[in-house]
Amino acid sequence: MLYKHNKTGNLYRHLAIGTDCTNSRDGESVVVYCPYNDENTIYVREKNEFHDRFEQDEYHTRVYMQR
């Protein structure tokens, strides 16, 4: 799935949902994602924060999935 950053408009690929296992955040859900055009740069953000700052881009997701 592709998501658009609300502030910059940049596209990102949602790669996976993970679980933070650090002591202070044990068990918290995180989103693993990367810039649309750079799969070698990986980011991790708390799931709630991700959904506050990004919205799903249905048009670009459909185009991307048809490739």
Secondary structure, 3 states (H helix, E strand, C coil): CEEEECCCCCEEEEEEEEEECCHHHCCEEEEEEEECCCCCCCEEEEHHHHHHHEEECHHHHHHHHCC
